[in-house]
Amino acid sequence: MNVSMQDSFNLGWKMASVLLGRCSPTILRTYSDERRSVAEELIDFDRKWAKMFSAPPRDPSKPDSEGVDPAEFQKYFMKQLRFTAGTETRYAPSLICGKPTYQHLAEGFPIGTRFHSAPVIRLADAKPMHLGHVVKADGRWRLFAFADAEDPAAVTCRLHALCAFLAASPDSPVRKHTPKDADVDSVIDVRAVLQPGHREHAIETMPPFLLPRKGRYGLMDYEKMFCPDLKNGPDIFDERIIDRKRGCMVVVRPDQYVAHVLPLDAYDELATFFGGFMLEA
């Protein structure tokens, strides 16, 4: 149970992506590459854990005595909790995990680890929530665009330019990999996190790409934009150590692991990353 459910989740979304025609079958090879190392780590971990359990506690008054230091036992116990919860796992760079070239833009979202949530306010209705709760296990990729310091309503800001690229450019991974008659976010779900509080923004001035019309009746989706929870805190930009001046993109896999961190204007690198394993619609 420590890793079997994570094994299933890891393999399940990859198989579904291939069967749906979204991804190349080469993505399946990453299952063994990622999960084998986790299994080996678990075996080594359990071996050491069992040895510590069977050993007597070391007498603090006798530093040279045999046994286990209680402080070390406690430290290893805490690590065990993170390991069984899946938060200790970190996948190495691969076809679906980028290199940490731009990790400094979002130090609190380490590439290859689980996407760690933080409190936010939804812009449309001022609802307090956790950003991680919008990430559902539905097989979609997520792209969180953390805004730069400029006004997101201005066409000169990096967030606005990114939305224009994703909406209209023939190189946009959203356009390339989303079926023609499907909702714009059915394959890659793009969300934005703005810097000032929710009272500082007028939703009608935001990029149209973040207010898509979806579904049978073409209703507008107002749930794509969020702001820091400045009342209850902590500020997500501070909590996840995000570069406020430049902002960044955080790409999250369907199994909720961080796949990449990129600058807001790294269009070519974003397209190349998705093009490495996704098929054109």
For each residue, the residues with C-beta under 8 A, 3 or more apart:
1: 4 5
2: 42 83 84
3: 6 7 35 38 39 42
4: 1 7 8
5: 1 8 9
6: 3 9 10 35 38 86 89
7: 3 4 10 11 35
8: 4 5 11 12
9: 5 6 12 13 137 255
10: 6 7 13 14 31 34 35 255
11: 7 8 14 15 28 31 35
12: 8 9 15 16
13: 9 10 16 17 137 139 253 254 255
14: 10 11 17 18 23 27 28 30 31
15: 11 12 18 19 28
16: 12 13 19 20 139
17: 13 14 20 22 23 27 139 254
18: 14 15 21 22 23 24 25 27 28
19: 15 16
20: 16 17 139
21: 18 279
22: 17 18 177 187 278 279
23: 14 17 18 27 277 278 279
24: 18 27 277 278 279
25: 18 28
26: 29 95 277
27: 14 17 18 23 24 30 95 96 277
28: 11 14 15 18 25 31
29: 26 32 33 95
30: 14 27 33 34 94 95 96
31: 10 11 14 28 34 35
32: 29 35 36
33: 29 30 36 37 92 94
34: 10 30 31 37 38 91 92 94
35: 3 6 7 10 11 31 32 38 39
36: 32 33 39 40
37: 33 34 40 41 92
38: 3 6 34 35 41 42 89
39: 3 35 36 42 43
40: 36 37 43 44
41: 37 38 44 45 83
42: 2 3 38 39 45 46 83
43: 39 40 46 47
44: 40 41 47 48
45: 41 42 48 49 80 83
46: 42 43 49 50
47: 43 44 50 51
48: 44 45 51 52 76
49: 45 46 52 53 76 80
50: 46 47 53 54
51: 47 48 54 55
52: 48 49 55 68 72 73 76
53: 49 50
54: 50 51
55: 51 52 66 67 68
56: 66 67 68
57: 67 68 69 70 73
58: 62 65 66 67 68 69 70
59: 62 65 67
60: 63
61:
62: 58 59 65
63: 60
64:
65: 58 59 62
66: 55 56 58
67: 55 56 57 58 59
68: 52 55 56 57 58 72 73
69: 57 58 72 73
70: 57 58 73 74
71: 74 75
72: 52 68 69 75 76
73: 52 57 68 69 70 76 77
74: 70 71 77 78
75: 71 72 78 79
76: 48 49 52 72 73 79 80
77: 73 74 80 81
78: 74 75 81 82
79: 75 76 82 83 88
80: 45 49 76 77 83 84
81: 77 78 84 85
82: 78 79 85 87 88
83: 2 41 42 45 79 80 86 87 88 89
84: 2 80 81
85: 81 82 88
86: 6 83 89 114
87: 82 83 113 114 116
88: 79 82 83 85
89: 6 38 83 86 113 114
90: 110 112 113
91: 34 94 97 112 113 257
92: 33 34 37 97 112
93: 97 98 99 100 111 112
94: 30 33 34 91 97
95: 26 27 29 30 276 277
96: 27 30 253 259 277
97: 91 92 93 94 111 112 257 259 260
98: 93 101 111 251 259 260 261 262 273
99: 93 111
100: 93 103 110 111 261
101: 98
102: 105 248 261 262 263 266
103: 100 106 107 110 111 261
104: 107 243
105: 102 242 243 246 247 248 261 262 263
106: 103 109 146 240 241 242 243 248 250 261
107: 103 104 110 240 241
108: 116 239 240 241 242
109: 106 113 115 116 240 250 258 261
110: 90 100 103 107 113 258
111: 93 97 98 99 100 103 258 259 260 261
112: 90 91 92 93 97 257 258
113: 87 89 90 91 109 110 116 257 258
114: 86 87 89 256 257 258
115: 109 132 135 142 250 252 256 257 258
116: 87 108 109 113 132 240
117: 130 131 132 133
118: 130 131 132 234 236 239 240
119: 128 129 130 131 229 232 233 234 236
120: 128 129 130 131 193 226 227 228 229 236
121: 126 127 128 129 197 198 226 227 228 229 230
122: 125 126 127 129 198 223 225 226
123: 126 194 198 201 203 206 225 226 227
124: 203 222 223 225
125: 122 222
126: 121 122 123 198
127: 121 122
128: 119 120 121 229 232
129: 119 120 121 122 133 134
130: 117 118 119 120 133
131: 117 118 119 120 134 135 144 191 193 226 236
132: 115 116 117 118 135 256
133: 117 129 130
134: 129 131 191 223
135: 115 131 132 142 252 256
136: 140
137: 9 13 254 255 256
138: 254
139: 13 16 17 20 254
140: 136 185 186 187 188 189 254
141: 187 188 189 251 252 253 254 259 274
142: 115 135 188 189 190 191 251 252
143: 188 189 190 191 249 250 251 252
144: 131 191 192 193 249 250 251 252
145: 159 162 163 190 191 192 193 247 248 249 264
146: 106 192 193 237 242 247 248 249 250
147: 150 152 157 158 159 192 193 194 195 247 264
148: 157 158 159 244 245 246 247 264
149: 195 244 245 247
150: 147 154 156 157 158 159
151: 154 157
152: 147 157 159 160 192 194 201 206 207
153: 157 160 201 202 205 206
154: 150 151 157 160
155: 160 161
156: 150 160 161
157: 147 148 150 151 152 153 154 160 161
158: 147 148 150 161 162 246 247 263 264 265
159: 145 147 148 150 152 162 163 192 194 207 247 264
160: 152 153 154 155 156 157 163 164 207
161: 155 156 157 158 164 165 264 265
162: 145 158 159 165 166 249 264 265 267
163: 145 159 160 166 167 190 192 207 208 209 210
164: 160 161 167 168 169 207 209
165: 161 162 168 169 171 172 267
166: 162 163 169 172 173 174 175 190 209
167: 163 164 172 174 175 207 208 209
168: 164 165 172 175
169: 164 165 166 172 175 267
170: 175 176
171: 165 176 267 268 271
172: 165 166 167 168 169 175 176 271
173: 166 176 177 188 270 271 273 274 275 278
174: 166 167 177 178 184 187 188 190
175: 166 167 168 169 170 172 178
176: 170 171 172 173 271 274 275 278 280 281
177: 22 173 174 187 188 274 278 279 280 281
178: 174 175 182 184 186 187 188 281
179: 182 186 187 281
180: 281
181:
182: 178 179 186 187 281
183: 186 212 214 215
184: 174 178 209 212 214
185: 140 188 189 190 212 214 221
186: 140 178 179 182 183
187: 22 140 141 174 177 178 179 182 278 281
188: 140 141 142 143 173 174 177 178 185 274
189: 140 141 142 143 185
190: 142 143 145 163 166 174 185 209 210 224
191: 131 134 142 143 144 145 224 225 226
192: 144 145 146 147 152 159 163 206 210 224 225 226
193: 120 131 144 145 146 147 225 226 227 228 236 237
194: 123 147 152 159 201 225 226 227
195: 147 149 227 228 237 244
196: 200 201 227 228
197: 121 200 227 228 230
198: 121 122 123 126 201 227
199:
200: 196 197 227
201: 123 152 153 194 196 198 205 206 225 227
202: 153 205 206
203: 123 124 206 211 222 225
204:
205: 153 201 202
206: 123 152 153 192 201 202 203 210 211 225
207: 152 159 160 163 164 167 210 211
208: 163 167 211 212
209: 163 164 166 167 184 190 212
210: 163 190 192 206 207 224 225
211: 203 206 207 208 220 221 222 224
212: 183 184 185 208 209 220 221 224
213: 218 219 220 221
214: 183 184 185 218 219 220 221
215: 183 218 219
216:
217:
218: 213 214 215
219: 213 214 215
220: 211 212 213 214
221: 185 211 212 213 214 224
222: 124 125 203 211
223: 122 124 134
224: 190 191 192 210 211 212 221
225: 122 123 124 191 192 193 194 201 203 206 210
226: 120 121 122 123 131 191 192 193 194
227: 120 121 123 193 194 195 196 197 198 200 201 230
228: 120 121 193 195 196 197 233 235 236 237
229: 119 120 121 128 232 233 234 235 236
230: 121 197 227 233 235
231:
232: 119 128 229
233: 119 228 229 230
234: 118 119 229 238 239
235: 228 229 230 238 239
236: 118 119 120 131 193 228 229 239 240 242
237: 146 193 195 228 240 242 244
238: 234 235 241
239: 108 118 234 235 236
240: 106 107 108 109 116 118 236 237
241: 106 107 108 238
242: 105 106 108 146 236 237 247 248
243: 104 105 106 246 247 248
244: 148 149 195 237 247
245: 148 149
246: 105 148 158 243 263 264
247: 105 145 146 147 148 149 158 159 242 243 244 263 264
248: 102 105 106 145 146 242 243 261 262 263 264
249: 143 144 145 146 162 260 261 262 263 264 266 270
250: 106 109 115 143 144 146 258 260 261
251: 98 141 142 143 144 258 259 260 261 262 270 273
252: 115 135 141 142 143 144 256 257 258 259
253: 13 96 141 256 257 258 259
254: 13 17 137 138 139 140 141
255: 9 10 13 137
256: 114 115 132 135 137 252 253
257: 91 97 112 113 114 115 252 253
258: 109 110 111 112 113 114 115 250 251 252 253 261
259: 96 97 98 111 141 251 252 253 273
260: 97 98 111 249 250 251 270 273
261: 98 100 102 103 105 106 109 111 248 249 250 251 258
262: 98 102 105 248 249 251 266 269 270 273
263: 102 105 158 246 247 248 249 266
264: 145 147 148 158 159 161 162 246 247 248 249
265: 158 161 162
266: 102 249 262 263 269 270
267: 162 165 169 171 270 271
268: 171 271 272
269: 262 266 272 273
270: 173 249 251 260 262 266 267 273 274
271: 171 172 173 176 267 268 274 275
272: 268 269 275 276
273: 98 173 251 259 260 262 269 270 276
274: 141 173 176 177 188 270 271 277 278
275: 173 176 271 272 278
276: 95 272 273
277: 23 24 26 27 95 96 274
278: 22 23 24 173 176 177 187 274 275
279: 21 22 23 24 177
280: 176 177
281: 176 177 178 179 180 182 187
